[in-house]
Amino acid sequence: MNRSDLMATLIEPQKFRPLLEDSLNAYEAGDYGMAESKARAILAAFPTDPSALFVAAMAEYRLGNIRDAEKLMGESERTQPMSGYRCWGALQMGLATGSRPRVDRECKHLEGDPAYGPRVEQIRQAVNRRGA
């Protein structure tokens, strides 16, 4: 998880930074239930916080709750323009879940990104070869 990117989109960082840090620490420790719970605590106050939505989506995915993960990721995408990092995370989720519309959309968003653009073209070619 890119902490600086996620902190940059946190709605009230002075208030919710510790909670997001706890969520990210739990995620990185493999405690996805706790990560999701801490992110949901932020969402209880700010249901459209893009960082909390993103972390909750990734945690739900890791917990095997694909439908919830997809819904949360979609909400995160609608709340605020996506950073390169958040698009990359959405692309990875699309690849993992087999969501071709998400893969195509995120590849399009990232194709000119200096950090992710070169990898996006490789992903696009691999997806097209596999016919996914």
C-alpha positions as CSV (number, residue, x, y, z in Angstrom):
1,M,0.0,0.0,0.0
2,N,1.3,3.4,-0.9
3,R,0.7,5.3,2.4
4,S,1.6,8.7,1.1
5,D,-0.8,8.4,-1.8
6,L,-3.6,7.2,0.5
7,M,-2.9,9.9,3.1
8,A,-3.1,12.5,0.4
9,T,-6.7,11.6,-0.4
10,L,-7.9,11.1,3.2
11,I,-10.7,13.6,3.9
12,E,-9.8,14.7,7.4
13,P,-6.1,13.6,7.9
14,Q,-5.7,15.4,11.2
15,K,-8.5,13.3,12.6
16,F,-8.4,10.0,10.7
17,R,-4.6,9.6,10.0
18,P,-4.1,7.3,13.0
19,L,-7.1,5.1,12.0
20,L,-5.9,4.8,8.4
21,E,-2.4,4.0,9.7
22,D,-3.9,1.3,11.9
23,S,-5.8,-0.1,8.9
24,L,-2.8,-0.1,6.7
25,N,-0.7,-1.7,9.4
26,A,-3.3,-4.5,9.8
27,Y,-3.4,-5.0,6.1
28,E,0.3,-5.3,5.8
29,A,0.3,-7.7,8.7
30,G,-2.2,-9.9,6.9
31,D,-5.1,-9.1,9.3
32,Y,-7.5,-8.1,6.6
33,G,-10.5,-8.3,8.9
34,M,-9.0,-5.6,11.2
35,A,-7.9,-3.5,8.2
36,E,-11.4,-3.6,6.8
37,S,-12.9,-2.8,10.2
38,K,-10.6,0.3,10.7
39,A,-11.4,1.5,7.2
40,R,-15.1,1.1,7.9
41,A,-14.7,3.2,11.0
42,I,-13.6,6.1,8.8
43,L,-16.4,5.4,6.3
44,A,-18.9,5.6,9.2
45,A,-18.0,9.3,9.5
46,F,-17.2,10.0,5.8
47,P,-18.9,7.4,3.5
48,T,-17.1,8.8,0.4
49,D,-13.5,8.9,1.7
50,P,-11.5,7.6,-1.2
51,S,-8.7,6.2,0.8
52,A,-10.9,4.3,3.3
53,L,-12.9,3.0,0.4
54,F,-9.8,1.8,-1.4
55,V,-8.3,0.1,1.7
56,A,-11.7,-1.5,2.5
57,A,-12.0,-2.8,-1.1
58,M,-8.5,-4.3,-1.0
59,A,-9.2,-5.9,2.4
60,E,-12.5,-7.3,1.3
61,Y,-10.8,-8.8,-1.8
62,R,-8.2,-10.5,0.4
63,L,-11.0,-11.8,2.6
64,G,-12.6,-13.4,-0.5
65,N,-15.6,-11.0,-0.6
66,I,-15.2,-10.2,-4.3
67,R,-18.6,-8.6,-4.8
68,D,-18.1,-6.3,-1.8
69,A,-14.6,-5.5,-3.0
70,E,-15.7,-4.6,-6.5
71,K,-18.5,-2.4,-5.1
72,L,-16.1,-0.5,-2.8
73,M,-13.5,-0.1,-5.5
74,G,-16.1,1.4,-7.8
75,E,-17.2,3.8,-5.0
76,S,-13.6,4.8,-4.5
77,E,-13.2,5.5,-8.2
78,R,-16.3,7.7,-8.2
79,T,-15.4,9.8,-5.2
80,Q,-12.3,11.6,-6.4
81,P,-10.0,11.5,-9.4
82,M,-7.9,8.4,-9.2
83,S,-4.2,8.7,-8.6
84,G,-1.9,6.5,-10.5
85,Y,-1.5,4.3,-7.5
86,R,-5.2,3.9,-6.9
87,C,-5.7,3.1,-10.6
88,W,-2.9,0.5,-10.4
89,G,-4.6,-1.1,-7.4
90,A,-8.0,-1.1,-9.3
91,L,-6.2,-2.7,-12.3
92,Q,-4.7,-5.4,-10.1
93,M,-8.1,-6.1,-8.7
94,G,-9.6,-6.3,-12.2
95,L,-6.9,-8.8,-13.2
96,A,-7.4,-10.9,-10.1
97,T,-11.2,-11.0,-10.5
98,G,-11.3,-11.3,-14.3
99,S,-13.2,-8.1,-14.8
100,R,-12.2,-7.2,-18.3
101,P,-14.2,-3.8,-18.2
102,R,-12.1,-2.8,-15.1
103,V,-8.9,-3.9,-16.7
104,D,-9.6,-2.0,-19.9
105,R,-10.7,1.1,-18.1
106,E,-7.6,1.2,-15.8
107,C,-5.2,0.4,-18.6
108,K,-6.6,3.4,-20.4
109,H,-6.2,5.6,-17.4
110,L,-2.7,4.5,-16.8
111,E,-1.3,4.3,-20.4
112,G,0.4,7.7,-20.1
113,D,1.5,7.4,-16.5
114,P,5.3,7.6,-16.2
115,A,5.5,5.0,-13.4
116,Y,2.9,2.5,-14.6
117,G,2.5,3.1,-18.4
118,P,5.2,0.7,-19.6
119,R,3.8,-2.1,-17.4
120,V,0.3,-1.3,-18.6
121,E,1.2,-2.1,-22.2
122,Q,2.7,-5.4,-21.2
123,I,-0.5,-6.2,-19.2
124,R,-2.7,-5.2,-22.1
125,Q,-0.8,-7.5,-24.5
126,A,-0.9,-10.4,-22.1
127,V,-4.7,-10.0,-21.5
128,N,-5.3,-9.8,-25.3
129,R,-3.1,-13.0,-25.9
130,R,-5.1,-14.9,-23.3
131,G,-8.4,-13.6,-24.6
132,A,-9.5,-12.6,-21.1
